[in-house]
Amino acid sequence: MWRFVWACIFMYATAVYLCSLYHFGVSAPLIDLSRQGEDLAGEFKVIGYSDYQCTQVCRSIAQIKSLRTGESYRLKWYSPLIKPQLRYGEIWYLQGHYAFPQGFKNSGVANPQWRYSSSGLFGDLKSKGNCCYRIKEAQGFAAFKNSLRQLILEQTPEHVRGIVLALVLGDKSALIAPVRESFADFGLSHMLAVSGMHIGIAAGLGYFIAGLVWRFFTYFSFAHSLNTSRFVLEFLCCGLIALTYALLTGFSPSAQRALIMLFVMMGSRIMYGETKWFLAYQVAFVAVICMSPFAGADAGFWLSFIAVGLLILLNANQIGIDDGWNKVKALVKSQLLLTAGLFFLTVRWQGALSLLSIPLNLVLVPLLGICIMPAIFISLIFIFIGFEWPYHWVVNQLEQATLGLMYLSSLKPLTFQLPTSSLFLLLCAGLVLMFARASLRALLLPYSVLAVVWYLLVPQLSRPVLGEFDVHVMDAGQGTSVVIQTRNNSVLYDTGPSWGHDFSVLEYNLQHYFRLKGIDTFDLVVVSHEDSDHAGGLSFLLQQHMVSELITSFPFSALVSTSANTKASLCGLRRSWWLDGVLFELLPSYSSQSSNDRSCILKVSNQSVSVLLPGDIGVEVERYWVSHAPDFLEADILIAPHHGSKTSSSTGFINKIDPELVVFTASLPSRFNHPHPDVVGRYLVRGVKIYQTGDSGVLRISSEERRTKHIFLD
């Protein structure tokens, strides 16, 4: 009876949750959009670091208590002034303004507001100038964490510094981009995020200690008096060590989920004398949903519960195996099937994955629990008692392994991409093969295989036909990036913005969209000019993607040195060429001291539709080309020059183009007030349909369909 009740609750919670995710307004997130720009002042406690650290801003996670209202919020704190001085547990006074997270509305990346809500974050806090100072130093456990973090930073080589911090303190801020990408390419990122696996390793240590204590009691004949408390002893040891590790690593949402699942399963063992796996699984799912209603906005939530569910299903008939060798075989089989079972889901969330991820996970996941984490913690203990060489030896071995992984990743072996359209049928086929009866499975097996193979071919069949093209205007914030796809070719116009040398929108956002669309190679990349909001992702693009040809308006020798196979040239002459029956035309750079006015101007057209991409040209250049190339400017669709600034989109320019639709590549709200109201008014007077990427998200324009289609992924 109770199993049936829990099953109903489980199904109900799942259904309600999926509906709330599908209909964005069913359950409002923590983000309060009405408070955008509101001034905040109060005490601010640093409770963590962001996963990504930039050279120009400080990103930390902290708890602020407003002195005016008394309310408390968990926010990301942005400040360009005090990055070196931040420490866990410190309390600061500061003044700033509230900003809700905008992110980028491109398919393949979770909605930032839901991602913040799933982490318990209220939004962003941007501090004002020097209006901040430290009130109180870190004390107690926080001070210990700071000392440990500083020790790791000083004693660890750069390549593995971020790995050790992630495993020991749950701090991924020191991970360098090449290491992060290497782990992602092979589906190993879960090893660096404190989750069920790491909590399980800590609990396993507690179980081992409980076993030693129990043997001690047995040896001295005390066990008979504790017979009914053995499970309680295991629960206390496992729970205490797992909880301590979770607190040490920042008590992240993934760690909280793992702790809930651990306590529920251990509690069922105390209550029933054995672990009721399915019942505990359902209770844990409902408990997590009740405690964190927006947890499912995080892909890790689904991967965690699916992984545990697969383990329960796969090992249901193996519970109770006592033979040591059979236990080893069962563990290897479970790890292999688990890695294979999560492969396609990982590809779906990540966009691409190497087939080598299966053997690498099979080897490295057990190695992490058996060798790597214990060795790191034990060697750190040796440092505290005055012996540094064990830690140096451990991190040196880890560094060699990491460098090997980075080299293997640079070869991009056996990379597999799964189109979005394939996912649903692939999952259906997998469910049929997993749960159907033997006779039905034998009947449906060939059809399932054929269905999977067919849908894997969908990207090839769904590309534009010869003579047609698709234009994808990306949401790159205050920057531009546009993908043009023909039947067999992919062209990129501008690479989006970057901040400093270690953060570009293309690396952390746009490339996920490219992967979902099956784009790994660009036949042509046109970078209009060298400003960071247009060329910010170029360096990363040339390092991580095959680029056959590069056209820019600025010297490029230093940029293309990483790609010997890239043909590079300047847009110095007017030229035109055909790709799959689609005409591409390029105007030469205008002679000017302004990089904006030197922008390469690209036009893409066929017999029915034309699209004009003018970069960041201003009124002077607009007037010049209206006089010298009036036929070139006529277009149906216009990517507004200079994001819609008041120094562009003159009346004569708009009249000559006579567009049906204009797209402003600008964030919403824009710190530069783009598009300017006067510019918008000039387009509206002519009846031009207006879109802004910060509002609409990525915009797909199909010449074949002669219509626009918005693509959202919330």
C-alpha positions, 0 to 999 in steps of 0.5 A: 500500500505504502509503495503505491502511495509513494509511487503516486507521489513520485509520479505527481511530483515529476509531472508537476515539476515538468509542467512548471519547467515547460510553462515558465510562469507556473512557479516563479523563480527567486529572481525579482525582475521588478527590482532591477537597478534597486540600490542595496546597502548592507553587510555582505558575507563571502560564502563562495567563489564563482566557477569562472574568474575574470581578470576585470571583475571579481565574482564571488557568491555572498550573503547580503543583509539589507540594513534598510529592510532587514532582508537577506539575499544570496547574490553574485557580487561583481566588483573590479576593485578588491579581488585579491582581498576576498576570503571565505567567511569575511563580512563586508559593508558595501553599496551597490545596485541589484541586477537580475541575471540576463545571460544569453538566450541561445539553445543549448544553454540553460536559462540563467534565471532558472540556473540562479534559482536552482542555486538559491541565488537572488541575482547579481550585486554590482558594487559602486566605486569604493563604497565597500570595506571589510567589517570582520575577518573570517573566523573558525571553520571559514578561516581554516578553509582560507588557510587550506585554500592558500596552501593549495594555491602556493604548493600546486602547479597551475595546471592542476591547482584548479583540480585540487581546489575543486576536489578539496574545497569545491572551488572551481574558480582556479580552473584554467580554460584548457583543463576545463575544456579537456574534461568537458570533451571527455565527459569528465566534468562531473569529476570536478563538481562535488556531487553524489560521487564525491559524497559517496566517496566520503560516505564510503570512508565513513563506512570503512571507519564504522567497520573498523570500530565494529571489528574493535567492539567485536574483538573485545566482545562488546558487539553483543551489547551493540547488536541493534545499533550497528546500522546506527553506527554506520549512519553516524560515521557515514553521515558525519564524514559526508556532512563535514566534506559537504561543508568543506566544499561549500554545501552546493546544491548537488552536495545537498541532493547527495546528502538527502539521498544518503540520509534517506537510504541510511534511514531506511536501513535503520528502520527496515534492517535493510536498504529499501532502494526503490522506496528510498529513491522515491522519497529522496526525489520528492524531498529534494523537489520540496526543499529546492523547487527549482533544482531541475533547472540544473542538468546535474539534478537529472543526471544524478537521479538518472544515474542512481536510478540506473544503478538501482535497476542494474544492481537489483539482482546483484545485491547480496553478492558476497564473493569478492571477485564477483563483487569486482565484476559487478562493480565494473559492469555497473560502471560500464553500463552507467557510463554508456547509459548516461552518454547520450544524455551528456551529449544532449546537454553538452552538445558533443562528446568523444567516444573515448569518454566511456573507457576514460570514465570506466578507469578514472571514476574508480581511480578517483575514489580509490586513489586520487582523492584519498592521496590528495587528502592524506598528503595534505595532512602530511603538509600540516605536520611538516612533510611536503614531498608526498603532496608534491609527488601526488600533484606531479603525477596528477599534472602529468595525467592532466597534460596527457588528457589535454593533449588527447583532447587537442586531437579531438578523437572520435567526437560524437555530436547528437542533434536535438531532434534525435533525442526523443526517439533515441530515449524511446528506443532505449526505454523499449529495449530496456523494459520490454519483454524478451519476445517484444524486445526481439521484435522491436530491436531492428526497428529501434536501431533503424529509427536511431540511425535515421534520426542521427541523419536528420541534421544532414537532411534538415540543412537548407536545400541548394540555393537556400540559406539559414541565418542564425542571429545569436544573442551575444549580449552587447556584441555580434555573432551571426551564423549563415548555413547553406547546404554544405557550408557554414559561415560565421560573421563576427565572434561575439564579445570577450572580457579580458583574456580569459572569458569570451561569450563564444567559449562559454555560450555560443559554442554549445549552440554550434554543437547542437547544430552540428557545426564544428568546422567553419568554411569562412569566418568574417570578422568585421573589425577588431573591437572586442564586442565583435572579435572577442571570441576569435582566438578561441575559435581558431584554437578549438574549431577548424576554420578554412578561411578568415577575412578581417579588416585588421592585421591578423598574423598574430591571431592565425598563428595557431591555425596553419591551415587557415587561409587569411585575407583582408576585405580590401577589395569588393568581391563576390562568390557563390556557396551552394547556389547562395551569393556572398558579396563583400564591400572593401573596408572604408578608409578611416581612423575609426575601427568601427567605420572600417568594418567589413560589410557582408551581403548574403542573398539568393533569388528571393531573400537578401541579408545585409550585415554592415558591422559597426559603420557610422553615418559617414560610411553609410552616406559614402556607400549610399552614393558609391554602391546603392545596388549593393545596399538593397536588402530584405533583412538588415542587421542594424549597424553599430547595434542601433547606436544614435550615430548610425542608421541614418534616414538615407541609409534606411531608405536605400536599403528599404528592409522588411525586418531589422535585428538589433544585436544588443542586450536588454537592458543595454548599458549603452542605451542600444538601440537608441529611441531615435533610431528605433523611431526611424525604422518604425516610421517605415513600417520595419519589423524590429527584433532585439536579440537581448529580448528575442534570443537567438533568431533563425531566418530561413530564406526557404520558409521566408519567415522568422522563427524564435528559438528559446531554451528556458 
